[in-house]
Amino acid sequence: MYKATIGIEVHAQIKTKTKMFCGCKVEFLGKSNTNICPVCMGEPGTLPRVNKRAVELAVRTAIALHARINMRSIFARKNYFYPDLPKGYQITQSIPLAEGGYVEIDTGNGKKKIAITRLHIEEDAGKLFHTAEGHSFVDFNRSGVPLMEIVSEPVIKNEKEAVAYLKRLRQIVRYVGSSDADMEKGQFRCEPNISVSKDENRGTKTEVKNLNSLKAVERAIKYEISRQIKTIDRGEIIIQQTMLWDKKRQMAIPMRKKEGVNEYRYFKEPDLIPLILNDGDIEKQRKSIPELPGEKFDRLIKQYGIKKEEAEILVEFPYIASFFEKSVESGCSPKYAIGWITTDILGELNKAGKKFSDIKTGPSHLAALNKLIDNKTINMNIAKNVLRSIIFTGEDGNDYVKANNLAQVTDENAIENAVKELIEENAKEVERYKNGEEKLFGFFVGQVMKKMRGKANPGVVNKVLKDILNRR
Ligand SMILES: [Zn+2]
């Protein structure tokens, strides 16, 4: 029986206005080669200077990962040649900013701590573009953009754990404000290394690159585990190499043999002194850390009695969890709030291709709808329709109900008339019902609701229907 072992390297773009070692602007989709200067182009005689904000945000992230922060870390040069790297080396760290720590995930079968090896700061390279005609272009706007590289221990067992880890890690960097972590913008790049083995020793690993969604990570890991097992079963050996995920063909393609560490000829960056932190710097960052997603997840379940899957949707973005909690504070029941947010609001946003910040209804709107249900003005189905109609207008639910004449009918006479009509039109079904086919009751309720355009109070409909049918 084969066992898979997975470790993951993540490059998260640190959310700063300027680059890691110069004052150039960090901008997604800026005009090519406009945000560059002699420092990030690596021209001779230029000197890098450290972006203080980037260090602060990396420290904050390390604290949130429960990592041990090195009070003294060292910048180093990683030497290699590539057209997107004009300097011929990348500045990274040989003594990382932080080591150890963990991310706790929920495996669906209990909690598991995914251990972190280290977190270090480094700079990004430029970007190459290849045209169909065979021309290549390079944009250096990304050269020198600050990154945190976060490396996990190889303790991940399968693609599900990998996705749970990456999801939680992405939430953490967003919560502490150190990265926007938008995978499509390349702000959160994941490179899993994967091996399989039948015994305790780790097999030869391969690394997969070019994964720009969690779905891609999941598929690539599954693919690579199965490919390695098949390869070994055929009697062949696994080659240590870097693979590229081909989204179109849904397969990993060998890219290059993996370089050994000594091929990079790391050495201490001579133009930068050691990065020295003091307790005050760290304490300041510790104070700015909000409730983290793992803690929020546990608390929401305990405090509101909601399901794990529901809590997982709420914690994905802090503003969704906050919307939920404010709705409950305003007087909406947790049960209604969770349903309206996770299905109706997020569903409508998805359909309209809009963002959460586009919605105009606030927590008080949900509380008001809840009240309309409680005082029997409308039923749940109507409430859902009202909510969907006012999401992008912010109209008052009460006003909407009045303007569209949606108030529930509780008047027994009106409902009785509809029931009598129904019985006349469905004599055969009534006969069958009287002969014991009780499941027809649901059909009758549905027909009465239809006659009353969904506005009848379901409780009254049930009662009147039963009374009249029993009298016959
Ligand atoms: Zn620059």
Boltz pocket constraint, residues with backbone or C-beta under 6 A from the ligand:
constraints:
  - pocket:
      binder: B
      contacts: [[A, 19], [A, 22], [A, 23], [A, 24], [A, 35], [A, 36], [A, 37], [A, 38], [A, 39], [A, 40], [A, 41], [A, 143], [A, 144]]
      max_distance: 6.0
